[in-house]
Amino acid sequence: MKQQTLWTRALTSTRTRSSEAWSIFKYEFIELNWHRWYALKSYVMSALWIVPFVAVVIEMVLVRLSAAVGDWLVASGTMSPATVLVASATAGVRSMLETIITATLSFLVFTFGSLLVAIQVAGGQYTPRVIATIFLRDNVVRSCVGLFVVTLLFAMRTLRMMGDTVHQLNAFLSACFGLLSIVTFLFLIDYAARMLRPVSIVARVGESGLAVIKSVYPEQSSRPRTHEPSRKLPPPDRVVVHAGASGAVLAVNLKALVAQARQAGGIIEFVPQIGDFLAADEALFRLYGGASGIDERQLRAEVAIGTERTMEQDPTFAFRILVDIAIKALSAAINDPTTAVLAIDQLHRLLRRVGLQDLRGDEICDEAGKLRLILRTPNWEDFVHLACTEIRHCGTGSIQVVRRMRSLLENLMQTLPPHRHAELRQQLALLDRSVAGHYKFPEDLALARITDSQGLGGGLGVQPVSEAQTADGGEHEK
């Protein structure tokens, strides 16, 4: 019995030390490095050199796997260790491998060259914001590059291993990889041509924005949120400033901040908003009550700062990209209102999703219902103004843009809950005033006030002109 008690104490002591060691590891390497893990994840998702590096590792594994399969085939008597061929046949295999190497090297050069051209075209024609969010994160292009690298290295290794003998399995695999690379290259040309179309770019931004909205606002809204006045907090007990390089706020570890505030028995206020630019020594946190005792390093580690905004926790960034595409298309240098209409289509889609979701308030409580975190988020009016104001200012002179904007606003008032209608009605009134101040002819004004989901090309809604009206118009001109 005494020996059993000693074993129990030893086991309990071991578990206690293990728990303490895990707590130290979690604090030092996970909680204090959350922002570094976030930055590393974002970098890996957009870095082009990662895929070729992984392809090198895959090729090394594939070579060893093919050697093991070859040894198994030899042991089973299915294949000889190496097939000895005449000089002409060996030269043919060598020529095939050299052709595969040359082709895959050309495919790699063409792919990277085309990607650079696509980035330049997209940055100049649409907006530079699509480079990091669309082109550098395209997994199809990255996968094609990885296949080309594997094919190139495998064929080079097979050629180096050749003498007067030909390894059948490696030669066969090289031929298969070469044929697959040719097919992939032809597919990549078609894919790149489709990817550069305006409708493809705005659709990709819309899909990304839709995913972010669903992740940030997971609950649907069927009734208006009661706008209670913000509780008046006393002056903060402590202010934590940003220490480090200036940049945009990319993401915040909300669960960790709520847990820290609950454990300390206080309230944490996150001063900037996701997407805001934060300079050095600006206020980052305001701490109230017991939260004033939290370590500054631990608080700063829960905030990811970067040079460019991302979509992970910033749903307004998708709106920003689409609006930039629309107003650049409406500029005098480009003058492409149809592309602006395509961007409005995606804004319509995103606004409808935002209007159906429950836009959480600035106050986040714990499981017990106590306030633990204050985080400012955009409200419905912010989304509507972001989607409509700049396009209305830049696109009033385009009939198809104002007709599509009217269709957007009227459709949202028909499909969204009533508590979303007030801001939509105000935007519709502003659109009417903008159109009335721009178009001088009554016919143009009537045409601009017609709802058209295609901009200009659907049902025009204009009555046929009679001969009497034509005659009256001619006499009026005289």
C-alpha positions as CSV (number, residue, x, y, z in Angstrom):
1,M,0.0,0.0,0.0
2,K,2.8,2.4,0.9
3,Q,4.6,1.5,-2.4
4,Q,1.4,2.2,-4.3
5,T,1.2,5.6,-2.6
6,L,4.7,6.5,-3.6
7,W,4.0,5.5,-7.2
8,T,0.9,7.7,-7.2
9,R,2.8,10.7,-5.8
10,A,5.5,10.2,-8.4
11,L,3.0,10.0,-11.2
12,T,1.2,13.1,-10.0
13,S,4.5,15.0,-9.7
14,T,5.4,13.9,-13.3
15,R,2.1,15.1,-14.6
16,T,2.4,18.4,-12.8
17,R,5.8,19.0,-14.2
18,S,4.6,18.0,-17.7
19,S,1.7,20.4,-17.4
20,E,3.9,23.2,-16.2
21,A,6.4,22.5,-19.1
22,W,3.5,22.6,-21.6
23,S,2.2,25.9,-20.2
24,I,5.7,27.4,-20.5
25,F,6.0,26.1,-24.1
26,K,2.6,27.4,-25.0
27,Y,3.3,30.8,-23.6
28,E,6.7,31.2,-25.0
29,F,6.3,29.7,-28.4
30,I,2.7,29.8,-29.3
31,E,1.0,32.8,-27.5
32,L,3.9,35.1,-27.8
33,N,4.5,34.1,-31.5
34,W,0.9,34.1,-32.8
35,H,1.6,37.1,-35.0
36,R,4.7,35.4,-36.4
37,W,2.8,32.2,-37.2
38,Y,0.2,34.3,-38.9
39,A,2.8,36.2,-41.0
40,L,4.5,32.9,-41.9
41,K,1.2,31.4,-43.0
42,S,0.4,34.4,-45.2
43,Y,3.9,34.4,-46.7
44,V,3.8,30.7,-47.5
45,M,0.4,31.1,-49.2
46,S,1.7,33.8,-51.5
47,A,5.4,32.9,-52.1
48,L,6.1,31.4,-55.5
49,W,9.4,29.8,-54.5
50,I,7.8,27.5,-51.9
51,V,6.3,25.2,-54.6
52,P,9.6,24.6,-56.5
53,F,11.3,23.9,-53.2
54,V,8.6,21.3,-52.3
55,A,8.9,19.9,-55.8
56,V,12.6,19.2,-55.2
57,V,11.7,17.2,-52.1
58,I,9.0,15.3,-54.0
59,E,11.5,14.5,-56.7
60,M,14.0,13.1,-54.2
61,V,11.3,11.0,-52.7
62,L,10.1,9.8,-56.1
63,V,13.6,8.7,-57.1
64,R,14.0,6.6,-54.1
65,L,10.5,5.2,-54.5
66,S,11.1,4.3,-58.1
67,A,14.4,2.6,-57.1
68,A,12.5,0.5,-54.5
69,V,9.8,-0.4,-57.0
70,G,12.5,-1.3,-59.5
71,D,14.3,-3.6,-57.0
72,W,11.0,-5.3,-56.2
73,L,10.3,-5.9,-59.9
74,V,13.8,-7.3,-60.3
75,A,13.3,-9.6,-57.3
76,S,10.0,-10.8,-58.7
77,G,11.5,-11.5,-62.1
78,T,9.2,-9.1,-63.9
79,M,12.0,-6.8,-65.0
80,S,15.8,-7.1,-65.5
81,P,18.0,-4.7,-63.4
82,A,18.9,-2.7,-66.5
83,T,18.1,-3.3,-70.1
84,V,21.2,-3.3,-72.4
85,L,20.4,-1.7,-75.7
86,V,22.3,-1.1,-78.9
87,A,23.9,2.3,-79.4
88,S,21.1,3.6,-81.6
89,A,18.4,2.7,-79.1
90,T,20.3,4.2,-76.2
91,A,20.8,7.4,-78.2
92,G,17.0,7.5,-78.8
93,V,16.3,7.3,-75.1
94,R,18.9,9.9,-74.4
95,S,17.4,12.2,-77.1
96,M,13.9,11.7,-75.5
97,L,15.2,12.7,-72.1
98,E,17.1,15.7,-73.5
99,T,13.9,16.8,-75.3
100,I,11.9,16.5,-72.0
101,I,14.5,18.6,-70.2
102,T,14.5,21.3,-72.8
103,A,10.7,21.4,-73.0
104,T,10.1,21.6,-69.3
105,L,12.8,24.3,-68.9
106,S,11.0,26.3,-71.6
107,F,7.7,25.7,-69.9
108,L,9.1,27.2,-66.6
109,V,10.6,30.2,-68.3
110,F,7.3,30.9,-70.2
111,T,5.2,30.4,-67.1
112,F,7.2,32.9,-64.9
113,G,7.5,35.3,-67.8
114,S,3.7,35.2,-68.4
115,L,3.0,35.6,-64.7
116,L,5.2,38.8,-64.6
117,V,3.3,40.2,-67.6
118,A,0.0,39.3,-66.1
119,I,0.9,41.0,-62.9
120,Q,1.9,44.2,-64.8
121,V,-1.3,44.1,-66.8
122,A,-3.5,43.5,-63.8
123,G,-1.8,46.2,-61.7
124,G,-2.2,48.8,-64.5
125,Q,-5.6,47.8,-65.9
126,Y,-7.4,46.9,-62.7
127,T,-5.8,47.6,-59.3
128,P,-2.4,46.6,-57.7
129,R,-4.4,45.1,-54.8
130,V,-5.3,42.0,-56.9
131,I,-1.6,41.0,-57.2
132,A,-1.2,39.6,-53.7
133,T,-4.8,38.5,-53.2
134,I,-5.4,36.8,-56.6
135,F,-2.3,36.1,-58.7
136,L,0.3,35.2,-56.1
137,R,-2.1,32.9,-54.3
138,D,-3.3,31.0,-57.3
139,N,-2.8,27.3,-56.5
140,V,-3.3,26.2,-60.1
141,V,-0.3,28.1,-61.4
142,R,1.8,27.0,-58.4
143,S,0.9,23.3,-59.0
144,C,1.8,23.5,-62.7
145,V,5.2,25.0,-61.8
146,G,5.7,22.2,-59.3
147,L,5.0,19.6,-61.9
148,F,7.4,21.2,-64.3
149,V,10.2,21.2,-61.7
150,V,9.6,17.5,-60.8
151,T,9.7,16.5,-64.4
152,L,12.8,18.5,-65.1
153,L,14.8,17.1,-62.2
154,F,13.6,13.5,-62.6
155,A,14.5,13.5,-66.3
156,M,17.9,15.1,-65.5
157,R,18.6,12.4,-62.9
158,T,17.6,9.6,-65.3
159,L,19.9,11.0,-68.0
160,R,22.8,11.2,-65.6
161,M,22.3,7.6,-64.5
162,M,22.4,6.4,-68.1
163,G,25.5,4.7,-69.6
164,D,25.3,1.8,-72.0
165,T,22.1,0.7,-70.2
166,V,18.7,2.1,-69.8
167,H,16.6,1.8,-66.6
168,Q,13.2,0.9,-68.0
169,L,11.1,2.2,-65.1
170,N,12.8,5.6,-64.8
171,A,12.7,6.1,-68.6
172,F,9.0,5.2,-68.6
173,L,8.2,7.5,-65.7
174,S,10.2,10.3,-67.4
175,A,8.2,9.9,-70.6
176,C,4.9,9.9,-68.6
177,F,6.0,13.1,-66.8
178,G,7.0,14.7,-70.0
179,L,3.7,13.9,-71.7
180,L,1.8,15.2,-68.6
181,S,3.9,18.4,-68.6
182,I,3.0,19.1,-72.2
183,V,-0.7,18.6,-71.5
184,T,-0.4,20.8,-68.4
185,F,1.3,23.5,-70.3
186,L,-1.4,23.6,-72.9
187,F,-4.0,23.8,-70.1
188,L,-2.0,26.6,-68.4
189,I,-2.1,28.7,-71.5
190,D,-5.9,28.5,-71.7
191,Y,-6.2,29.0,-67.9
192,A,-4.0,32.1,-67.9
193,A,-6.0,33.6,-70.8
194,R,-9.2,33.0,-68.9
195,M,-7.8,34.2,-65.6
196,L,-6.9,37.7,-67.0
197,R,-10.4,38.4,-68.1
198,P,-12.1,41.1,-66.0
199,V,-15.1,38.9,-65.2
200,S,-12.7,36.2,-63.8
201,I,-10.8,38.7,-61.6
202,V,-13.9,40.3,-60.1
203,A,-15.5,36.9,-59.6
204,R,-12.4,35.7,-57.7
205,V,-12.4,38.8,-55.5
206,G,-16.1,38.3,-54.9
207,E,-15.6,34.6,-53.9
208,S,-12.9,35.6,-51.4
209,G,-14.9,38.4,-50.0
210,L,-17.9,36.1,-49.5
211,A,-15.8,33.6,-47.6
212,V,-14.5,36.3,-45.3
213,I,-18.0,37.7,-44.6
214,K,-19.2,34.2,-43.7
215,S,-16.2,33.6,-41.4
216,V,-16.3,37.0,-39.7
217,Y,-20.2,37.2,-39.4
218,P,-21.3,33.5,-39.1
219,E,-24.8,34.2,-37.8
220,Q,-27.7,35.4,-39.9
221,S,-29.8,38.4,-39.0
222,S,-33.6,38.3,-39.2
223,R,-34.3,41.4,-37.0
224,P,-32.5,44.6,-36.3
225,R,-29.9,44.7,-33.6
226,T,-30.9,47.0,-30.8
227,H,-28.6,49.9,-30.9
228,E,-27.9,50.4,-27.2
229,P,-25.7,53.4,-26.3
230,S,-22.1,52.4,-25.8
231,R,-21.4,52.0,-22.1
232,K,-19.3,54.7,-20.7
233,L,-16.0,53.4,-19.5
234,P,-13.8,55.2,-17.0
235,P,-10.4,56.5,-18.1
236,P,-8.2,53.5,-18.9
237,D,-5.9,52.3,-16.2
238,R,-3.2,51.6,-18.8
239,V,-2.5,52.3,-22.4
240,V,-0.3,49.9,-24.5
241,V,1.2,51.5,-27.6
242,H,2.4,49.9,-30.8
243,A,6.1,49.1,-30.6
244,G,7.7,48.2,-33.9
245,A,7.5,49.0,-37.6
246,S,4.5,50.9,-38.8
247,G,2.0,49.0,-40.9
248,A,-1.6,47.9,-41.5
249,V,-3.5,45.8,-38.9
250,L,-4.1,42.5,-40.6
251,A,-5.7,40.3,-38.0
252,V,-6.3,40.0,-34.2
253,N,-6.4,36.8,-32.1
254,L,-9.8,37.5,-30.6
255,K,-10.1,34.2,-28.6
256,A,-6.8,34.8,-26.9
257,L,-7.6,38.4,-26.0
258,V,-11.0,37.4,-24.5
259,A,-9.3,34.6,-22.5
260,Q,-6.7,37.0,-21.2
261,A,-9.2,39.6,-20.2
262,R,-11.4,36.9,-18.4
263,Q,-8.4,35.5,-16.6
264,A,-7.3,38.9,-15.4
265,G,-10.8,40.0,-14.6
266,G,-10.8,43.2,-16.7
267,I,-11.7,44.7,-20.1
268,I,-9.4,45.1,-23.1
269,E,-10.2,47.7,-25.7
270,F,-8.5,47.3,-29.1
271,V,-8.1,50.8,-30.4
272,P,-7.5,50.5,-34.2
273,Q,-9.8,48.7,-36.6
274,I,-8.8,45.8,-38.8
275,G,-7.3,47.4,-41.9
276,D,-6.2,50.6,-40.2
277,F,-2.7,51.9,-40.6
278,L,-0.9,52.0,-37.3
279,A,2.2,54.1,-36.8
280,A,4.8,53.5,-34.1
281,D,3.9,54.6,-30.6
282,E,0.2,54.9,-31.5
283,A,-2.3,53.5,-29.0
284,L,-2.9,49.8,-29.5
285,F,-4.8,48.7,-26.4
286,R,-6.6,50.4,-23.6
287,L,-6.8,48.3,-20.5
288,Y,-9.4,48.5,-17.7
289,G,-9.5,46.9,-14.3
290,G,-7.5,43.7,-13.8
291,A,-6.5,43.7,-17.5
292,S,-4.0,46.4,-16.7
293,G,-1.7,43.8,-15.3
294,I,-1.4,41.8,-18.5
295,D,2.1,41.6,-20.0
296,E,2.6,44.0,-22.9
297,R,4.4,41.4,-25.0
298,Q,1.5,39.0,-24.7
299,L,-0.9,41.6,-25.9
300,R,1.2,42.8,-28.8
301,A,1.7,39.1,-29.9
302,E,-2.0,38.8,-30.5
303,V,-2.0,41.4,-33.3
304,A,-0.6,40.8,-36.8
305,I,0.9,43.9,-38.5
306,G,1.9,43.9,-42.2
307,T,2.6,46.2,-45.1
308,E,-0.5,45.4,-47.1
309,R,-4.1,44.6,-46.0
310,T,-5.4,41.1,-46.4
311,M,-8.8,39.5,-46.5
312,E,-8.5,37.0,-43.6
313,Q,-10.4,39.2,-41.1
314,D,-11.1,42.3,-43.2
315,P,-14.3,42.0,-45.2
316,T,-14.2,45.6,-46.3
317,F,-11.0,44.9,-48.2
318,A,-12.9,42.9,-50.8
319,F,-15.2,45.9,-51.2
320,R,-12.2,48.2,-51.5
321,I,-10.7,46.1,-54.3
322,L,-13.9,45.9,-56.3
323,V,-14.5,49.6,-56.0
324,D,-11.0,50.4,-57.1
325,I,-11.5,48.2,-60.2
326,A,-14.8,50.0,-60.9
327,I,-13.5,53.6,-60.6
328,K,-10.3,52.8,-62.5
329,A,-12.5,51.4,-65.3
330,L,-14.5,54.6,-65.3
331,S,-11.4,56.8,-65.5
332,A,-10.9,58.8,-68.7
333,A,-7.7,56.9,-69.5
334,I,-9.4,53.4,-69.5
335,N,-13.1,54.3,-70.1
336,D,-14.5,50.8,-69.7
337,P,-17.9,51.1,-68.0
338,T,-18.8,47.5,-68.7
339,T,-16.0,46.4,-66.4
340,A,-17.4,48.7,-63.8
341,V,-20.7,47.0,-64.2
342,L,-19.0,43.6,-63.6
343,A,-17.6,45.0,-60.4
344,I,-21.0,46.2,-59.3
345,D,-22.4,42.7,-59.9
346,Q,-20.0,41.4,-57.3
347,L,-20.6,44.3,-54.9
348,H,-24.3,43.5,-55.2
349,R,-23.6,39.9,-54.2
350,L,-21.4,40.9,-51.2
351,L,-23.9,43.6,-50.0
352,R,-26.7,41.1,-50.0
353,R,-24.7,38.6,-48.0
354,V,-23.6,41.3,-45.5
355,G,-27.2,42.5,-45.2
356,L,-28.4,39.0,-44.3
357,Q,-25.7,38.4,-41.7
358,D,-25.7,39.6,-38.1
359,L,-23.1,42.3,-37.9
360,R,-21.8,41.9,-34.4
361,G,-21.4,44.9,-32.2
362,D,-18.2,46.4,-30.8
363,E,-18.5,44.6,-27.5
364,I,-17.5,41.0,-27.1
365,C,-18.4,39.1,-23.9
366,D,-17.2,35.9,-22.4
367,E,-19.3,32.8,-21.7
368,A,-20.7,34.3,-18.5
369,G,-22.0,37.4,-20.4
370,K,-19.4,39.8,-19.0
371,L,-17.8,42.4,-21.3
372,R,-14.2,41.4,-22.0
373,L,-13.2,42.9,-25.3
374,I,-14.1,46.1,-27.3
375,L,-13.3,45.7,-31.0
376,R,-14.7,48.2,-33.5
377,T,-16.1,46.7,-36.7
378,P,-17.8,48.2,-39.7
379,N,-21.6,48.5,-39.6
380,W,-24.1,48.2,-42.4
381,E,-23.9,51.9,-43.3
382,D,-20.1,51.6,-43.7
383,F,-20.5,48.8,-46.2
384,V,-23.1,50.6,-48.2
385,H,-21.2,53.8,-48.4
386,L,-18.0,52.0,-49.4
387,A,-19.8,50.2,-52.2
388,C,-21.8,53.1,-53.6
389,T,-20.3,56.5,-52.9
390,E,-17.2,56.5,-55.1
391,I,-18.8,54.7,-57.9
392,R,-21.7,57.1,-58.0
393,H,-19.3,60.1,-58.1
394,C,-17.2,58.6,-60.9
395,G,-19.9,56.9,-62.9
396,T,-22.8,59.4,-63.0
397,G,-21.8,60.1,-66.6
398,S,-22.3,56.5,-67.7
399,I,-25.9,55.5,-68.2
400,Q,-25.2,51.8,-67.8
401,V,-23.5,52.4,-64.4
402,V,-26.3,54.4,-62.9
403,R,-28.9,52.0,-64.2
404,R,-27.0,49.1,-62.7
405,M,-26.6,51.0,-59.4
406,R,-30.3,51.6,-59.3
407,S,-30.9,47.9,-59.9
408,L,-28.6,47.1,-57.1
409,L,-30.3,49.4,-54.6
410,E,-33.9,48.4,-55.5
411,N,-33.1,44.7,-55.5
412,L,-31.5,44.9,-52.1
413,M,-34.6,46.7,-50.7
414,Q,-36.7,43.9,-52.1
415,T,-34.6,41.0,-50.7
416,L,-33.1,42.3,-47.4
417,P,-34.9,42.7,-44.1
418,P,-36.6,46.1,-43.5
419,H,-34.0,47.3,-41.0
420,R,-31.5,47.5,-43.9
421,H,-33.7,49.7,-46.1
422,A,-33.0,53.2,-44.7
423,E,-29.5,53.5,-45.9
424,L,-30.4,52.0,-49.3
425,R,-33.2,54.6,-49.7
426,Q,-30.8,57.4,-48.9
427,Q,-28.3,56.1,-51.5
428,L,-31.2,55.8,-54.1
429,A,-32.1,59.5,-53.4
430,L,-28.5,60.6,-53.8
431,L,-28.4,58.7,-57.1
432,D,-31.5,60.4,-58.3
433,R,-30.1,63.8,-57.5
434,S,-26.8,63.0,-59.2
435,V,-28.5,61.8,-62.3
436,A,-30.8,64.9,-62.4
437,G,-27.9,67.2,-62.1
438,H,-25.9,65.6,-64.9
439,Y,-28.3,64.8,-67.7
440,K,-29.8,67.9,-69.4
441,F,-32.1,66.1,-72.0
442,P,-35.3,64.7,-70.6
443,E,-34.9,61.6,-72.8
444,D,-31.5,60.8,-71.4
445,L,-32.7,61.5,-67.9
446,A,-35.6,59.1,-68.3
447,L,-33.3,56.5,-69.7
448,A,-30.9,56.9,-66.8
449,R,-33.6,56.4,-64.3
450,I,-34.6,53.0,-65.5
451,T,-33.6,49.9,-63.5
452,D,-31.5,47.5,-65.6
453,S,-29.5,44.6,-64.1
454,Q,-27.3,44.5,-67.2
455,G,-26.5,48.2,-67.1
456,L,-27.5,48.9,-70.7
457,G,-28.6,46.0,-72.7
458,G,-31.5,44.4,-70.9
459,G,-35.0,45.7,-71.1
460,L,-34.6,49.4,-71.9
461,G,-38.1,50.3,-70.8
462,V,-38.4,53.0,-73.4
463,Q,-41.6,53.5,-75.4
464,P,-41.3,53.5,-79.2
465,V,-41.1,57.0,-80.6
466,S,-44.1,57.9,-82.8
467,E,-43.8,59.8,-86.1
468,A,-45.6,62.8,-84.5
469,Q,-43.0,63.0,-81.8
470,T,-40.3,62.8,-84.4
471,A,-41.9,65.6,-86.4
472,D,-42.3,67.7,-83.2
473,G,-38.6,67.1,-82.4
474,G,-37.6,68.2,-85.9
475,E,-39.7,71.4,-85.7
476,H,-38.3,72.1,-82.3
477,E,-34.8,71.9,-83.6
478,K,-35.7,74.3,-86.4
